[in-house]
């Protein structure tokens, strides 16, 4: 989970477009502990944010997507092991989504 200031721009809006992807830290904030303490006590919100962050990582932010994109840019073949792991990510995401909604 990220607590802070969400980057500004179309990329940030596209890449972090789910609830609590970035929990906004109020600016200015003369009492950061006063902001963070209730947030850390909100176990339900933190658990939901953690599940959603994991789901979004599986769907689009997993490091394997970045490695694939670099290899494609460099016109290099995707190793079979990486291809298999990439192919498995949507199923894992679907399973996480089913657990979250079920």
Secondary structure, DSSP 8 states (H G I E B T S, - for coil): -EEE----SHHHHHHT-STTSEEE--SS-S-HHHHHHHHHH-HHHHHHHHHHHHHHIIIII-HHHHHHHHHHHTT----HHHHHHHHHHHHHHHHHHHHHH-
